[in-house]
Structure formats: structure tokens, C-alpha cells
Amino acid sequence: MAFSNEWDEQYKNNHHMSIWPWSDLVSSIYRYANPKNGYKKVLELGCGAGANIPLFLSLNFDYYGIEGSQSISKRVIEYYPQLSGKIITSDFTKEHLSQFNDTVDIVVDRASITHNDTLSIEKILMSVFLYLKPGGKFIGIDWFSTKHDDFYKGICVDTYTKKDLPANSQFSGVGQVHFSDKNHILELFYNAGLTIERLEHKERNIEIPTNQCHFASWDIIAVKPN
């Protein structure tokens, strides 16, 4: 198994230790994959420090997470011992876990998949298709946009992926970062057999203090056809 050494170091140094559910994910679950409508089993790709776990536990979801960093997985299980055996340390860019095939109602990703190159993202989405039940949903929050300032920085890995972003960027020290435009997202999901139900582009400017980056990202709701 391989995993981004940069992200493992971030976690070991107590960086990116978000512990509150991301608001856009909360609203997307309630609007598009509410447990009242039969969505019960969720698989989160890149659960990190477990920010979204309280949301799913509070709604009585059957929660599973795949996380590449052994150090942060261990911490999450210590905090949520009831999830022992359900937080799986694995590189989801390279390993397909067939035990999830056709069993998952929702696959969730909050800005984890978008830290990979194009070929890896294509492979991940193929796994997502296999994991989901027919009619199951993929919810992706904050896939970074080509309108983000940092798209113009760093070294190109491929057309949409950068690495070695400079110290003045939002993504310094986190390895690869993928930036998407609309057509690229449509192509990725079409090729994986997933149908996009909603695609939202978000942009945010910080006026004070000055010299802050222009943030831009996509939220994606996709479904596996019946």
C-alpha cells in the first residue's frame, strides 16, 4: 500500500485536523440522500480526522471510512471505538475493496479524491461505481476548480493536476492537487458510468485581509443508474 507522505506528515503534525462536519456536506445529505428516503450505508473516502463522522452517527447511518494515513486512522478509532473494523487503512487510489461492491447507498468525498492525478481519479470513480447499489449516490464536496488561484501555480503533473505548490499557496505541502472545469467533470463521471444530478460551482473572495487566494470549487451529486 502507498499513500501520500505529505498528507501523513500533515496529520502527524496535527494539521488539517477538522472535527466539525462540513456544512455543504450536511445540507447535501439532507437534501439528496436523506436516511428517511432509504439511504442507510455510507462509505467515506478519505475520512481524515473524522470531521463528518458525527453527522452520520447522529443520523444512524451504517458508517465506513477508507483512509490512507495509518496515524490518523488510529486516532479516529481511538475516539470512535465503535467504528473499529469500519475505518479501513487503505490507499483507495490503488486498492479496490470488493467487499463493498453493490452494498453502499452513499459514497462521500470531501476534497480527498481531488488530491490525485487524472488517472487515479478515473480509477477511483470506477471503484465508486462498483461500490454503489443501483440508485446509490455519490456526494463530492469541494473538488477544486480551474478558477482557483492555485491552478496557475506549481508543477504540472497532467493537464489538470499540479504538485509542489509554493509556500504562498493554499495547498503548500500537501502533494498533488487536481483542478477541474465543467467539461472535465462531466467526462470523468460519464466514463465511470455515473450520472450527475447536480453540479454546483462555488467561488469565494476574501476582501479583508488582502492578498488572500481566490477559492473556487465544485460540489457534485451523482447517481448510479438503476
Phi, psi and chi 1 to 4 in degrees:
 res  aa     phi    psi   chi1   chi2   chi3   chi4
   1 MET       -  138.6 -174.6 -161.9   76.0      -
   2 ALA  -122.3  152.6      -      -      -      -
   3 PHE  -152.8  155.9  177.2   66.9      -      -
   4 SER   -57.6  113.2  165.7      -      -      -
   5 ASN   -62.5  -31.5  -68.2  -33.8      -      -
   6 GLU   -62.4  -44.4  -66.2   90.9  -12.7      -
   7 TRP   -69.8  -36.1  -85.6  101.6      -      -
   8 ASP   -62.1  -41.0 -154.0   33.0      -      -
   9 GLU   -66.4  -38.0  -73.4  -59.1  -46.6      -
  10 GLN   -58.1  -46.1  -68.3  -72.8  -32.5      -
  11 TYR   -68.4  -41.5  -69.7  134.0      -      -
  12 LYS   -61.3  -29.9  -72.6  177.7 -179.9  178.2
  13 ASN   -94.3   14.2  -67.6  -40.4      -      -
  14 ASN    61.9   34.5  -67.3  -43.8      -      -
  15 HIS  -102.0  154.0  -62.3  153.7      -      -
  16 HIS    58.1   42.1  -61.9  -83.5      -      -
  17 MET   -98.4   53.3  -58.7  -62.6  -72.5      -
  18 SER   -64.2  135.6  -57.3      -      -      -
  19 ILE  -123.6   -0.7   59.1  171.9      -      -
  20 TRP  -109.3  138.2  -60.7  105.9      -      -
  21 PRO   -56.4  141.5  -24.7   34.1      -      -
  22 TRP   -72.3  128.2  -65.2   90.3      -      -
  23 SER   -60.5  -37.4   58.3      -      -      -
  24 ASP   -66.6  -31.9  -72.9  -20.5      -      -
  25 LEU   -70.9  -41.8  176.1   60.7      -      -
  26 VAL   -56.2  -50.7  174.7      -      -      -
  27 SER   -65.7  -35.9   59.8      -      -      -
  28 SER   -67.1  -38.9  -67.9      -      -      -
  29 ILE   -62.8  -47.4  -70.5  -65.8      -      -
  30 TYR   -65.3  -35.7  -83.5   98.6      -      -
  31 ARG   -83.8  -37.9  -69.4  175.9 -177.6  173.9
  32 TYR  -118.8  -13.2  -51.1  112.5      -      -
  33 ALA  -148.1   49.0      -      -      -      -
  34 ASN   -69.7  134.9 -163.1  -56.2      -      -
  35 PRO   -59.5  -23.0   18.1  -31.1      -      -
  36 LYS   -63.7  -20.2  -66.9  179.5 -178.9  179.1
  37 ASN  -100.2   15.7  -63.4  -36.9      -      -
  38 GLY    99.5    1.3      -      -      -      -
  39 TYR   -82.9  116.5  -62.2   93.0      -      -
  40 LYS  -125.7  -37.2  -63.0  -64.8 -176.6 -177.2
  41 LYS  -107.8  126.5 -177.3  173.9 -179.7  178.4
  42 VAL  -124.4  140.4   61.1      -      -      -
  43 LEU  -121.5  120.6  173.6   63.3      -      -
  44 GLU  -102.7  127.0 -177.3  170.5   16.6      -
  45 LEU   -92.5  117.3  -58.4 -178.3      -      -
  46 GLY    76.2   65.0      -      -      -      -
  47 CYS   -75.2  -13.4   60.9      -      -      -
  48 GLY    55.8 -133.1      -      -      -      -
  49 ALA   -81.1    4.9      -      -      -      -
  50 GLY    89.9   27.3      -      -      -      -
  51 ALA   -57.3  -36.4      -      -      -      -
  52 ASN   -92.6   -6.9  -61.4  -47.6      -      -
  53 ILE   -60.9  -43.6  -69.2  175.6      -      -
  54 PRO   -57.1  -36.0  -25.0   34.7      -      -
  55 LEU   -58.9  -51.6  166.8   67.3      -      -
  56 PHE   -70.7  -36.3  -66.8  112.5      -      -
  57 LEU   -67.4  -37.7  -64.8 -175.2      -      -
  58 SER   -65.7  -25.6   69.8      -      -      -
  59 LEU   -97.8    8.8  -66.1  174.0      -      -
  60 ASN    62.4   32.2  -64.5  -46.1      -      -
  61 PHE   -71.2  151.6  -86.4   95.9      -      -
  62 ASP   -84.6   99.0 -175.6   14.5      -      -
  63 TYR   -96.7  136.0  177.4   89.6      -      -
  64 TYR  -133.6  147.0  -70.1   81.3      -      -
  65 GLY  -135.4  144.6      -      -      -      -
  66 ILE  -115.5  125.0  -56.6  175.6      -      -
  67 GLU  -137.9  132.4  171.5   54.8   51.8      -
  68 GLY   -78.9  -22.3      -      -      -      -
  69 SER   -89.7  116.0  168.4      -      -      -
  70 GLN   -64.8  -36.2 -174.1  172.7    7.3      -
  71 SER   -64.9  -42.9   59.8      -      -      -
  72 ILE   -77.9  -31.5 -160.2   63.1      -      -
  73 SER   -60.3  -42.4  -65.5      -      -      -
  74 LYS   -61.7  -42.1 -178.1  179.0  178.1 -178.8
  75 ARG   -64.6  -41.6  -72.9 -158.8 -140.2 -179.0
  76 VAL   -62.8  -42.8  171.1      -      -      -
  77 ILE   -67.0  -35.6  -66.7  169.5      -      -
  78 GLU   -63.1  -35.4  -72.7  173.0   -7.3      -
  79 TYR   -81.4  -32.4 -162.4   81.2      -      -
  80 TYR  -123.2   72.9  -62.8  102.5      -      -
  81 PRO   -60.1  -22.2   19.4  -30.9      -      -
  82 GLN   -68.0  -12.1   69.4  -90.3   41.0      -
  83 LEU  -100.0   11.5  -65.1  179.7      -      -
  84 SER   -58.9  128.5  178.9      -      -      -
  85 GLY    89.6  -11.8      -      -      -      -
  86 LYS  -108.6  -14.4  -67.6 -171.0  168.8 -173.3
  87 ILE   -99.2  110.4  -56.7  -65.4      -      -
  88 ILE  -105.1  123.9  -59.9  166.6      -      -
  89 THR   -84.5  110.2  -55.7      -      -      -
  90 SER  -161.9  151.0  173.7      -      -      -
  91 ASP   -89.1  100.1 -175.5  -12.8      -      -
  92 PHE   -71.8   -5.4   57.8   77.7      -      -
  93 THR   -80.8  -18.1   71.5      -      -      -
  94 LYS  -122.5  -21.6  -64.7  178.9  173.8   64.1
  95 GLU  -119.8  125.1 -174.6  176.6    5.0      -
  96 HIS   -95.4  125.0  177.3   82.1      -      -
  97 LEU   -97.9   95.2  -58.3  179.1      -      -
  98 SER   -66.8  -15.1   59.3      -      -      -
  99 GLN   -64.4  -16.2   67.4  -97.2   37.8      -
 100 PHE   -93.6   -5.1  -68.6  115.8      -      -
 101 ASN   -56.8  127.3  -75.3    0.6      -      -
 102 ASP    58.8   28.6  -66.6  -49.6      -      -
 103 THR  -121.7  -10.8   68.0      -      -      -
 104 VAL  -103.6  133.4  178.1      -      -      -
 105 ASP   -83.0  -36.1  -63.5  -53.1      -      -
 106 ILE  -139.0  131.0  -45.3  167.9      -      -
 107 VAL  -106.1  127.8  173.5      -      -      -
 108 VAL  -116.0  138.6  168.4      -      -      -
 109 ASP  -142.1  119.1  161.6   45.7      -      -
 110 ARG  -111.4   92.7 -167.1  -86.3  156.5 -174.7
 111 ALA    58.3   36.5      -      -      -      -
 112 SER  -103.8  -49.6  -68.2      -      -      -
 113 ILE   -58.0  -35.8  -67.1  175.9      -      -
 114 THR   -71.4    0.4 -166.3      -      -      -
 115 HIS  -100.8   40.1  -78.5  -77.9      -      -
 116 ASN  -140.0  167.1  -67.5  -77.4      -      -
 117 ASP   -81.6  174.0   61.8   26.2      -      -
 118 THR   -61.5  -45.8  -59.7      -      -      -
 119 LEU   -61.9  -39.3  -70.4  175.7      -      -
 120 SER   -66.6  -40.4  -64.9      -      -      -
 121 ILE   -63.8  -40.3  -67.8  172.0      -      -
 122 GLU   -59.3  -43.3  -70.2  172.8  -11.5      -
 123 LYS   -66.5  -41.5 -175.1  175.0 -179.6 -179.7
 124 ILE   -60.9  -45.1  -66.0  164.9      -      -
 125 LEU   -66.3  -30.3  -69.9  177.0      -      -
 126 MET   -64.8  -39.6  -69.8  178.3 -175.3      -
 127 SER   -65.6  -41.0  -72.9      -      -      -
 128 VAL   -56.8  -44.8  167.8      -      -      -
 129 PHE   -57.6  -43.2  179.0   87.6      -      -
 130 LEU   -70.8  -34.7  -66.0  173.8      -      -
 131 TYR   -67.4  -37.7  -66.4  151.9      -      -
 132 LEU   -73.7  143.1  -73.0  171.2      -      -
 133 LYS   -69.7  156.8  -63.1  176.6 -178.1  177.1
 134 PRO   -56.4  130.3  -26.8   36.1      -      -
 135 GLY    87.9   -5.2      -      -      -      -
 136 GLY   -71.8  157.5      -      -      -      -
 137 LYS  -111.2  144.9  -62.3  -75.6 -178.2   73.6
 138 PHE  -106.5  129.4  171.1   83.1      -      -
 139 ILE  -120.2  112.3  -60.7  177.9      -      -
 140 GLY  -113.1  125.0      -      -      -      -
 141 ILE  -114.9  130.3  -57.2  -62.3      -      -
 142 ASP    62.4   56.3  -74.1  -28.5      -      -
 143 TRP   -80.7  119.9  -78.4   40.5      -      -
 144 PHE   -66.4  143.8  -55.4  120.2      -      -
 145 SER   -98.4  153.7  166.3      -      -      -
 146 THR   -66.5   -9.7   52.6      -      -      -
 147 LYS   -88.0   -2.6  -67.7 -173.7  177.8 -179.3
 148 HIS   -69.7  139.2 -167.7  -64.0      -      -
 149 ASP   -52.8  -36.3  -83.5   -8.0      -      -
 150 ASP   -73.9   -9.5  -74.0   -4.1      -      -
 151 PHE   -60.8  -25.2  177.2   60.2      -      -
 152 TYR   -95.3   10.9  -56.9   98.4      -      -
 153 LYS  -119.3  170.2  -58.4  173.8 -177.7  176.7
 154 GLY    78.6 -171.1      -      -      -      -
 155 ILE  -105.4  136.1  -63.0  172.1      -      -
 156 CYS   -72.8  130.0  -71.2      -      -      -
 157 VAL   -95.0  -45.6  175.7      -      -      -
 158 ASP  -149.3 -170.4   58.7   45.4      -      -
 159 THR   -55.3  -34.7  -57.1      -      -      -
 160 TYR  -112.8   -1.3  -66.8   97.8      -      -
 161 THR  -118.9  136.1  -47.2      -      -      -
 162 LYS  -122.5  158.6  -62.4  -65.0 -175.3   71.7
 163 LYS  -142.0  170.8   67.6  176.0 -176.8  177.8
 164 ASP    53.2   47.2  -62.3  -24.2      -      -
 165 LEU   -69.6  144.2  -80.3   90.9      -      -
 166 PRO   -70.8  169.2   25.7  -34.6      -      -
 167 ALA   -62.1  -24.6      -      -      -      -
 168 ASN   -88.5    9.2   66.3  -18.9      -      -
 169 SER   -98.6  162.3   75.1      -      -      -
 170 GLN   -66.3  -26.9 -178.5 -178.3   -1.4      -
 171 PHE  -110.1   25.5  -57.8  117.3      -      -
 172 SER   -62.5  130.8  174.9      -      -      -
 173 GLY    83.4    9.8      -      -      -      -
 174 VAL  -115.4   15.6  -62.1      -      -      -
 175 GLY    78.2 -137.6      -      -      -      -
 176 GLN   -76.6  144.5  -63.7 -173.9  134.4      -
 177 VAL  -136.2  130.2 -174.8      -      -      -
 178 HIS  -104.6  134.7 -165.6   82.2      -      -
 179 PHE  -120.9  130.8  -59.3   88.4      -      -
 180 SER  -119.1  146.4  -60.9      -      -      -
 181 ASP  -105.6  175.7   57.0   29.3      -      -
 182 LYS   -58.9  -48.5  178.8 -179.0  175.8 -179.6
 183 ASN   -62.8  -36.6  -72.1  -24.1      -      -
 184 HIS   -64.5  -44.2 -178.2   52.1      -      -
 185 ILE   -63.3  -45.3  -71.0  175.9      -      -
 186 LEU   -58.8  -41.4  -66.5  176.1      -      -
 187 GLU   -67.5  -44.1 -178.7  178.9   20.7      -
 188 LEU   -58.2  -46.4  -74.2  170.3      -      -
 189 PHE   -76.0  -36.8  -80.1   79.1      -      -
 190 TYR   -60.6  -44.7  176.1   81.6      -      -
 191 ASN   -66.3  -26.3  -70.8  -17.6      -      -
 192 ALA   -85.8   -5.5      -      -      -      -
 193 GLY    86.1   12.7      -      -      -      -
 194 LEU  -102.8  141.6  -63.5  163.3      -      -
 195 THR  -102.8  123.7  -59.6      -      -      -
 196 ILE   -78.8  123.7  -67.3  179.5      -      -
 197 GLU   -93.7  -32.0  -70.2 -172.1  -27.4      -
 198 ARG  -149.6  134.5 -177.9  177.0  177.7   86.4
 199 LEU  -135.0  115.3 -177.7   60.4      -      -
 200 GLU  -119.0  130.0  179.9  178.7  -13.4      -
 201 HIS  -102.6  132.2 -168.8 -100.2      -      -
 202 LYS  -121.9  137.5  -55.4  179.0  -62.6 -174.5
 203 GLU  -132.7  142.0  -63.7 -173.5   57.4      -
 204 ARG  -139.7  127.1 -174.7  170.2   67.9 -119.5
 205 ASN  -109.7  133.9  -72.3  -51.6      -      -
 206 ILE  -101.5  116.4  -60.7  173.4      -      -
 207 GLU   -85.5  -36.6  -59.8  -65.8  -24.9      -
 208 ILE  -134.8  126.9  -61.0  174.7      -      -
 209 PRO   -72.3  164.4   28.6  -35.8      -      -
 210 THR   -78.8  173.2   57.9      -      -      -
 211 ASN    65.2   27.0  -60.7  -39.2      -      -
 212 GLN   -92.4  157.4  -59.2  -65.4  -56.6      -
 213 CYS   -74.8  155.1   78.4      -      -      -
 214 HIS   -85.5  114.2  176.2   77.6      -      -
 215 PHE   -92.9  135.7 -179.7   88.7      -      -
 216 ALA  -148.4  134.8      -      -      -      -
 217 SER  -154.4  170.9   68.9      -      -      -
 218 TRP  -115.7  142.2  -60.9   93.0      -      -
 219 ASP  -110.3  135.8  -71.7   -7.6      -      -
 220 ILE  -128.9  129.3  -53.2  161.2      -      -
 221 ILE  -117.6  117.6  -48.8  -66.0      -      -
 222 ALA  -129.4  159.2      -      -      -      -
 223 VAL  -132.9  146.7   62.7      -      -      -
 224 LYS   -85.6  119.7  179.0  176.7  178.5  175.9
 225 PRO   -58.9  148.9  -23.6   34.3      -      -
 226 ASN   -69.9      -  -72.7  -56.7      -      -
